[in-house]
């Protein structure tokens, strides 16, 4: 029998690849912006950093 992932709460968003649906937006925006200005690798790095900060602020917001 395979283990089934149970969400922490009923309002948890779905996960896409490594991130939840609301975390992937800053990554995609920075990645696409990096593609438009021909700076793809820095755009990816900025996307990972943006997701890291977004997770930090989102988790603080949930504690209140």
Secondary structure as a PSIPRED ss2 file (coil, helix, strand):
# PSIPRED VFORMAT (PSIPRED V4.0)

   1 X C   1.000  0.000  0.000
   2 X C   1.000  0.000  0.000
   3 X C   1.000  0.000  0.000
   4 X C   1.000  0.000  0.000
   5 X C   1.000  0.000  0.000
   6 X C   1.000  0.000  0.000
   7 X C   1.000  0.000  0.000
   8 X C   1.000  0.000  0.000
   9 X C   1.000  0.000  0.000
  10 X C   1.000  0.000  0.000
  11 X C   1.000  0.000  0.000
  12 X C   1.000  0.000  0.000
  13 X C   1.000  0.000  0.000
  14 X C   1.000  0.000  0.000
  15 X E   0.000  0.000  1.000
  16 X E   0.000  0.000  1.000
  17 X C   1.000  0.000  0.000
  18 X C   1.000  0.000  0.000
  19 X E   0.000  0.000  1.000
  20 X E   0.000  0.000  1.000
  21 X C   1.000  0.000  0.000
  22 X C   1.000  0.000  0.000
  23 X C   1.000  0.000  0.000
  24 X H   0.000  1.000  0.000
  25 X H   0.000  1.000  0.000
  26 X H   0.000  1.000  0.000
  27 X H   0.000  1.000  0.000
  28 X H   0.000  1.000  0.000
  29 X H   0.000  1.000  0.000
  30 X H   0.000  1.000  0.000
  31 X H   0.000  1.000  0.000
  32 X H   0.000  1.000  0.000
  33 X H   0.000  1.000  0.000
  34 X H   0.000  1.000  0.000
  35 X H   0.000  1.000  0.000
  36 X H   0.000  1.000  0.000
  37 X C   1.000  0.000  0.000
  38 X C   1.000  0.000  0.000
  39 X C   1.000  0.000  0.000
  40 X H   0.000  1.000  0.000
  41 X H   0.000  1.000  0.000
  42 X H   0.000  1.000  0.000
  43 X H   0.000  1.000  0.000
  44 X H   0.000  1.000  0.000
  45 X H   0.000  1.000  0.000
  46 X H   0.000  1.000  0.000
  47 X H   0.000  1.000  0.000
  48 X H   0.000  1.000  0.000
  49 X H   0.000  1.000  0.000
  50 X H   0.000  1.000  0.000
  51 X H   0.000  1.000  0.000
  52 X H   0.000  1.000  0.000
  53 X H   0.000  1.000  0.000
  54 X H   0.000  1.000  0.000
  55 X H   0.000  1.000  0.000
  56 X H   0.000  1.000  0.000
  57 X H   0.000  1.000  0.000
  58 X H   0.000  1.000  0.000
  59 X H   0.000  1.000  0.000
  60 X H   0.000  1.000  0.000
  61 X H   0.000  1.000  0.000
  62 X H   0.000  1.000  0.000
  63 X H   0.000  1.000  0.000
  64 X C   1.000  0.000  0.000
